[in-house]
Amino acid sequence: MKFSCALLLSGITRLAYGSDTDSLCIAPGTCQPPSDSNYEVLGRIEAVPRKQWGDSGGFCGALSIQVIGMSFGVWHSQDVIRKQAPRSDPLGHGDDTLGYEILHSNINGAMENLGFEYESWDWETQPKPQGKNYLQWMKHKLASDNGIVQFVLCKGDRHNSYGPPSDPVPYDHIEPFFKLYSFDGDGDVRDDDIVVHGSDYSPDGKDNFGYFRQFDSLLDSLDMEGNCANAGSGYGKNEMYPCIFEDQTYGTAISAIKGLDAGDIKVSLTVNATDEADVREDEPPTPLQGTLKIRGLSAGEHYVLQRFDGLGNFPIYGNTPSATYKLEGTDEDVVIWIDPVTFISNNSTLYTVVNAQ
């Protein structure tokens, strides 16, 4: 999607921008969490920023879906995600064989085909300017344990994703917004609410936590001379400090994986690389080792960890797992489990944990 390869408010303290000691955190962004321990942390707390493929218009939408999906325990290759995206209007890169670039106009179809529970912001009927209401929607979704595929403006870019000049589609890039820091997660938007997002070009800071943005710094006009006045311009800079168009915006919240009934048990996935072999550029697919963080197990209870390989074999289609493992509940808040068997990078793999019968 990329077409290229701080204001101080009275009485409000902004996050410190940039870091003299972190060369991987691009100014004016900040890549460390707030120091105030009174913040509540909500959303997809285990999500980890990753790096997108750069060919065929860029895979920013697919990468954003991949990042959020992993926080639900599912791996989808960027190749798989694009192949599940239907033809759209406006039309981005792609074809009926290789699938289509993720855009605001086809993301719902991709969500359905990938088996996610989701909700997209109703940009067509919401009154303009939408920005403030959108931030409230975004906060509510993050506080409800969703991750958001967010369409953003980047300084120096065209602010038009495949629309005609007379009717531009006002976004430049797509990023995963996955974590919320708030003093009042159930309440209205506060200026000091903070969202954490990836740039799609990890590592996002030396610890790869992502970029931390106060809500009061997110909205801007197409001129980008307000909250994004000091943002870097161009590839490798503007993705790290984007803004959300104040008049009309787009976003899709992912809340669950269809076909699962895991109750309070939450599974998140990381792999042994933050990039993915680009099979569309003739790079061979690689074996990936999955590490799971499992929350919600109870001491003394017996569980079964299930692995499903290939999207067509996921529970939504009623198929049996490719592999199962026995787990015992403990008193630990988080159980870490490393899969002894790798999976191939250009496919889909899902992990879930259920009570033993």
N, C-alpha and C positions, 0 to 999 in steps of 0.2 A: 504494500500500500504506500510505502514511502516513495515519493517521487524525487529521490536524490540518492545516490550512491555514487529589591523588595520594598514594596511599599510599607511604611510604618503607619499603623492606625492607632489613634489615641487610645491609651489604656490597654492595648493588646501587645503581648510579647510574642514575637515570631520565633520560630525555630532558627537556630544558627545555621546559616547557609554555607555549604561547602566545608572543607576540612583541609588545613595545611598538612595534616599527617596522613591523609587518605587520597592518594593519587588516582584511585579508581572511583572516587565519588566526584562527579562532574558538577562544578559550581553552575548556578547557585543552589544546587540540591544539597540535601543532607541525608546521610545514609546510616545514622544511628538513632535508636529509639530515644524518646524524651526521658530525661533523668527523673522526672516526678513519678514516684512509685504509686501515687494515688490514681493514676490512669488505669481504667479497666481495658483489657485487651480482648477484642472480639473478632469474629470473622474466621477466615481460613488461616488459622494461626501457624500452621505447618507449611504453608506454601513457600516455595523457593524460586526466586527469579531464574530465568533460563535465557538462552540465546536463540534467536530465530534464524531460519534460512533466509538468504538475501535475494534469491533468484525469483523470476516470474512475478515481479511486483512486490516481492517480500511476503513472508508468511507470518506477519505480526498477529493477524487474527487467529490463525491456527495455533501459534505459540501461546497466545493468551489463554485459549481453551485448554491447551495441554497443561499449562501451569496450574490452572484451577482444578482441572480434572485430577491431577496427581494428588491434590490435597483431599480428594475423595477416594483415593486408592486405585485410580485407573490411569494407565498409560495409553495414550493414543499418539502414534507417530504424526508429525505434521503432514506427511503424505496421506495418511488415512483420513485425517480431519478434512483436508481439502477435497478428497475424493467423495466425502459425504456431504459436501456443500453443493446445493443445486444451482442451476443457471439463474441469474438474477438481472434485474433492471434497476439501476445501471449495471453494465456488465464489466467486471474486472478481468484479470488474467485467468486463463484456463480454457478447458473444453470439456465435452461430454465424457471423454475417456479419463482425463487426469483430474477432473473436478474443477471447481471454481474458487477463486479467491474469496475469503470470508469478508463480507461487507454487511452493512446494516440491513440490506434488502434480502439477504439469504441466510442470515445467521439463525433465524428460527427453524428453517428447514434443516440446517446442519445439526442443531440441537436435537431435533426429533430423530434424525438418522443415527446420531451418536448415542442416543438413549439417555439424555440428561433431562431432569426436571429443571425448568427454567421459567423466567419471566422477563420480557423485554419492556423497557420504558416505552410508553405510548407516545412517541414523538409526533405522530400525525394529528392527534386530537387534543393534546395538552395545550393550554393557552400559552402564548408567548408574552414576555420572555420566560423561558422554562427553567433557567438556571437554578434559582433558589428552591423551587419545588423538586427539581431533579436531585439536588444535594440532600434534601430530606428523604427522598426515596432511596438514594444510595446509602445513606446512613442506616435507614431501617433495614435494608437488605443485608448489609455487613453485620449489623447487630444481631440479625437472625441467622447467622452462620452461613451466609451466601458468599460467593466470590463473584466479581463483576468483570465482564469483558467490556472494557471502556474505550469508547471512540474519542480521540483527543485532537486538539490543535497543536501544531508544533511550529515554533517561530521560524520564519524564513521559508516555510513550505507554502504550497499553493492554496490550502484551505478549500480544496475541492477534490473529492474522490470520485472521479469518472463522470461527474455531472456536466451538462453543457454550460458554457460560460454564462448563459442567461439565467440558469437555474442551478447554481453550484450546490454540491453536497458537502456541507461544512465540517469535514474532519480530514486529518492527514495520516493518522496512525492509530493503532489499536494496542492497548496494554492491559495486563491483568491488575486490577485493584482488588486486594485480597484481605487486608487487615485494618481494623479500626481501633484507635486509641481514644477513649472518651471518659470524661468524668460523669457522664449521664447517658449511657448507651440507649436507654429507653425513651429519652426525651427528644426535644427539637434540636436541630443543628445548632451547635455552638461554634464560635470562631476558633476556639482552641481544640475542637475535634481534629484528629489527625488520621489520614488514610495512608496506607503503605501500598506502593505499586512497584511493578517492574518496568524497566525501559525496553525490554526484549533484547538487550545487548549486554547480558550479564558477563562478568560480575558487576553488580550494582553496589559498589563500595567494597572495601577489602574483606568484609565479612559476608557480602552478598545478602544482606538483609532486605534490600530494596530501598526505594526513596520514600522519605517521610514528608508528607505535605499537610499543613493545616488547611482546614476547609475554607477558611477565609482567603486563601491564596489561589484557589482553583479556577474561579470564573474569570473570563476575559472576553473582549470583543475580537472581531477578526483582525483588527489593527494590532492586537497583542501589545499594547502600550500601557496596560494596567498592571494586573498581577504578573504577567509574563514579560514586562518591560525589560527585565534584566536577564531573561533566559538566553542561553546560548542559541545561536542560529546555525542551522544546517546539521547534517548527519553526524551522529556521535556526540551531539551536544543537546539538541532541542528535545530529543526523546526523554532525556533525563529530567527535564523541567517543563512538561507540557501544561496546557490549560484546557478547560472544558468550555465550549462555546456557551456564552451566557443566554443566547436567544433560543437556540434549538440544539438538543444534544441527543446522543444515542448510547444505550448501554443495555447489556443483557446479564441478568443475575442467574447464576447456577446454584441450585439448592440441594440437589441429590442426584443419584443415579437410579433410573427406572428399574423396577424388577427386584430391588433389594428391600429386605425387611430386617435390618440389623438392630433396630431399636436404638438404645443409647450407646452402642458400640461404634466408635469412630475409627476409621482406618485412613492413614495418609501414607503416601509413597514418595520416596526419593530414589534416585539412581546414581550410579557412580560416574556421572558426567553431567555438566550443565548445558552441553550442546548435544546435537544429534547429527549423526552421519547423514549427509544430504544425498539420498539415493537419486534424486532428480538431477544431480550434478555428477552422477556415476561414482559416487563414493559407496563402497560396499556397506551394507548394514552391519551393525556391531552387536555383540551380546551385551546386555545390560543386567547388572545385578540390582535387584530391588531390595530396599530396606524399608520396613514398615514401622510406623509408630501407631500403636493401638491403644485407644483410651476407652474406658467404660467397662473393663473386665472386673469381675467380682471374685474375691478370694474363695477358693473351694469349689468354684463352678468349672465345668468342662466345656470346651469350645472346639469348633472346627474352623480352621482357616482354609478358605477355598480360593483357588486360582483358576481363572478362565482365560484361555488364550484364543485370540481372534474375536473380532467384534461380533461375527455371526454366531459365536458360541456363548455370548453373554446371557445372564439370567433372564433378561427381557424376552429372549427367544425360548426360554424354558429348557435350556440345555444343561447337562451335567458338567461339573467342574473338570478341568484338565488334570488337577492335582489337589489333594487335600492333606492337611497336617493337623495333628492334635495339639491343642493349647490348653494350659491350665491357668485358671485365674489366680491373680496375686493381689497383694495390697498396694502394689505400685500404681501410681496415677497413669504412668505411661509404660507400656511394654514395647521393647524394640525387638524386632524379629527380622533376620536377614535370610532371604530366600537362598537356599543352597543351589538352586537351579536358575541359570540366567534365562532371559527372554530376548528375542530379537528386536532390534530397534525399529524396524519398519512395519510393525504390526500393532495390535492392541492387546493389552493384558489387564485384567481386573482382579483385585484382591478384595475379599470380604470375609468377615468373621461372624459365625452364627453359633447359637447354643447347640451343644451336642444333644442328640435325641436319645 
